Structure formats: C-alpha cells, structure tokens
Amino acid sequence: MWVSQNTLLELRWLLKNASPIVISYLLQNSLQSVSVITAGHLGASELAAASLSSMFITVTGLSVVLGTTLCLDTLCSQSFTSNEGNKQIVGLHVQRCLVLLACLCAPVMVLWWYTEGLFLLLKQDPVVAQLSGTYCRWMILGLPAFALFESLKKMLQAQGLFRAPSFVLFIGAPFNLAASFSLTKSLGFPGSPMAAALTYWVLVLLLLIYILKVDGSQVWPRWRCDNGFQHEEDPGYILNWEAYRTLLKLAIPGMLLICSESWAYEIIALAASWIDTTPGSHVNQGAQSVLVTSATMLYTLPFGLGIASANRVGNSLGSMQPERARHAAYAALMVSCLVALMNVLTLLFSRNVWGFLFTDDQDVVQAVCRILPVMAMFVMSDNVAGVADGVLNGQGRQHIGAWCNLVVYYLTSLPLGFLLCFHVGLGLVGIWIALALSITMACLVTVYVVLKSDWQKEALLAVQRTKIFAPTQDRGPEHKLSHWSSPSRPSSLLPTAMDNFSSDKEKLQASIQSQPLPDYTGLTHQVPVSNNGYPGEVGRSTMTQDALVYDPTTGQSILSAVTAQRQQIEQSLGQSCPKGGYHTLRMHYTTTSLLFSLLIIPYCCGYRGKRQIRGVGGQ
C-alpha cells in the first residue's frame, strides 16, 4: 500500500478536527460582513464608509493580532505534550502573548482614533471620511476583546479542544446579527460598529465560561502579585525578557506572513481601480472584488487544515515523537492537494455562471469568466501553500512562510503584475497571471522545505524551546537562576551533577536528618500525570499515590525508612540538578548500594509517572 497505516490514522484525525476550525473561521468572518451589510442599508455613503473602515481595521489591526497569535500555534502545542510535564507553560505563553499584544494594540488604537484625518489626507470624500472615523473609533473598544479571543482560542486548540470556539461562535454569530440590526435601527450608523465591538466581548465572556466551567483551565497558571520585575530572570514569570526574545522570533514572522498577504491584496484592489479611469466604469473593480472574495472563500477549508496540522505537528514534536509529526505533515499535504483539486474543478466547471453568485452585472460576470482559469492555478497553489505554512508553524519556522510571502508579493507579483497589466496591456488578467506564477513558486518552496525537514532535529528544538522557558518551582524572592541553568549558557558548558556532588551531599544529608520521614499510610489521592498522547485523543490520565508506594505486581508495600529517604533524595536532586546530570548521579548512587538496587525495580514502576509531574504545584 502506497500510504502507510500511520499516515491514514493522521488523515482521519486531521479530517475530524479540521471541520470545527473551518466552521469557526466562517462564523468569525461573518461578524465584519454583517456590520457592513447593516450599515449599507442606511445609504450609499454609509456602505462606502463601512466597507472602507472594515478593510482599514482588518489591515491595520486584526491582521496584526492574527499574525502575532501564530506564535502560540508553535509554543502552546509543543508545550502541552512536552515531557517537562507542566501544562501551565501553555498558559504562561498565552499571558506573555497578551502582554505583547497590549503593546502592539496601543499604537493601533491611536491610529484608529485619527482615521478621519488620515482618510481626508488620502483625498476621500469628507462624508465618507467622517463616517469611517466614527466606525473606527467605536471599534477601538472591540480590539482588546479580539486579541483576548484569539489568544484563548489558540490555548484551547493546543489542548485539542477544537470544538469549543465553534460552540461559542454558534452563539455569538446570531447575537451579532440581532445586535447589529437592532442597534443600527435605533442609533443609526454608530450602532453597527458598536454591535461588532460588543459581540467580541460576548465571545470572550462565553469562552471564559467554557474554560472555567467545562475544560481548558488546567493550563492557566495562578496569578501572583509578586509576578513583577523582581523575578525578571526567572523563566517561570511573565516578565522574563529572555522568553520574549523567543516569542518575538515567532510572532514577527507570523505578522509578516498574515499582513504581507492582506496588504498586497489591497494594493492590487487599488491597482484595479486604475486600469480603466472612464467615469462610471466599474467592471475591473467589480471583477477584482468577486475574484478576491472567491479566493478567500475557497481558502476556508485549507485554513482549517493548516491550523489543525500546526497543532498536530506541534503536539507530536513537543512529546518527542518526530515520526508521528512526519506522518501528520504528509497527511496534511495529501489532504491539501485533494481540497485544492476539488476547488479548482469547481471553478473550471462553473466558470460561466460563477460570477452570478456575487452580482447580476453581465460585464462583471464576463470579466470573471475570462480570469477564472488563471485564478484556478492561483487557488491550487495557494491552498497547498497554506497547509504547508501550517506545518511550518507547528515546527516553529514561521519565518520561512513570511519570507516567501514578502518575496512572492512585493518582489515578484506586484512588479510583474503591474508590468503585465499596464505596459503589456493585459489588464486585470496580467495581475492574476503574476499572482499565480508567484504563489506557485512559493508553494514549491514551502512544500520542499516540509518534505526535507529533519524531524528529529525539530523535535529536539521543540523540547529545548519548552524546557528553557518552563516555570521553576517554589522560587522565593531570594532565588535566582544558577549559572548552570541559564538559557543563554551553552549546554556543552553545563557542569555535571557529579562535579557538585560532594558539596550537595552534605546539604542533602543535613536536610534529610532534620526532617521527619514522610508518612504514606493510607495515601490514595489522585495525582495528575503527563501522558504523552495527544489532546482530544488519549485524554488526561491519572494515577494513584499507591503506585508510588506499593509494588504493582504483588500489591505488597515496599516502604521503609530507607526507601523514604531515597525518595527525599530523589526529589531534592531532581530540583537542584540539570536533567542529564541528575540521571548520571542517580545511576552512580544506585550502583553503590546493594539495598537500593534491590528495591529500585518495583519502586521505579511508579517513579516514572512521578518524575513527569515534578514541578507541578510545587510537588
């Protein structure tokens, strides 16, 4: 069989979990569309202002938020299945991303406040500029909610809770429709943006209720009043500047990936208006609007596949299963090719009537019919490239897609498109020929990078990324990172545990002698254990404390004063030694004691799970 069984399993998982993302994407896109439609019923100026404002808000604000939160596709998905065992690293990444978004949204809000003056400088109609300024000012209230919603949505998706945002949007979309029509009817034009801003806050509230009451809250670390600048060197605190370097390395390419594409489409739309300047001519602008809307609509399913594959690949790499990540990537590319082929065939077989889905204007429909074969080539490559970008996001290599977009749109498509359009005289067809050729090159590059990925290396990088910025345990204000656990220090220079054993041994003996032996009698409470499975597939397993103090094969207790001391030593060394040094020290210590070597076999049956949860809640 030319497709392996593992790849077929990944195909099944991908198809199952991509559909909720597609639905939520469609419902979320409807929020802005409803605002434009309701405002358009008030008059031509209101329609123009709402359309212009919606475009401006998407390009300057929403795309920035969407691009920034792409870093969470990498960090959260890899951290959730990491062997470090502390799922609260996921929430810590979200908190840091929210801090970054707050810094980015502040200048955007200032820009939106002065939108009217900006549009007047761009020679827009004064009435349209004034209405657009009103629209953007009201949407300032919705921008923080949009950032919160996107960040929390990424947090849930990393845990495999793909359906949660869909449930929330199933409630939020009808609410937006009702609020938009009622507020626009009672308050006029300002009611449309007010309804959109209110809807985003309702979505955040509903998502928080789901997280707190249903599922997803276990990854959110408890807020502490001392999470401030006095702990900036501790990787477990929000204001750890070293962690923001990694965050920015992923967030900036994500912003470029999203913003470069949306900005390029707006430039092309502007160029379409220059093709024919005859008064009353609207064919090229109308055709471009239909084509861009069609491309966006046909990208919905690949977008969902890309998000699902990013989380699947990230989960696999975070749990050190590179082979499963490879199968997930191959499955995603296979599905993307099938989806792209389906979209292309739909366009080609319906080319003569496709335009009537959007307009009744015969001239616009004929223009769309002429360009659809070229656009079909664009859609084929764009769909596959979008899923390949999702796989790269799961690996943490957003920069590849970002650079491809910059080269494709700004160094290839726009110059070549303008040349073919205005100098060669091909018009709008020339612009789409340039787009199709450029996106095909980008598709080939991204797919080649995915196929040639060193999955073992990517898995090691994922684990390293999670380990470096994992929270430390029970640090007081006096604790700082030691020289051997600093993120900036190369691993090759880390001293081994044996180099420090002589000094640590006296401290451990004194600590053990000063503390009473722990009493494990009757302990049966549940302790969460990290399973290295996948969110939404295996679930969250638990094990009892009995597994740590009883032989699972005979059911007999193996506790004694010696084994209790052994446990205290293991816990202390696990907190004070780096991971590799700790294993070396444990091996030497075990081989030097006959009693310990006899007891360690049944003891380790429960110790493996205990070691994975080391550091959660200070245990």
PyMOL commands that set and color helices and strands:
alter all, ss='L'
color gray80, all
select helices_A, chain A and resi 5-40+44-68+70-80+88-113+115-121+126-139+143-158+163-187+191-213+217-219+229-231+241-275+283-298+300-318+322-349+354-357+362-395+398-423+428-451+455-468+483-485+491-493+497-514+546-549+561-576+579-591+594-612+616-618
alter helices_A, ss='H'
color red, helices_A
select strands_A, chain A and resi 526-528+542-544
alter strands_A, ss='S'
color yellow, strands_A
deselect
rebuild
show_as cartoon
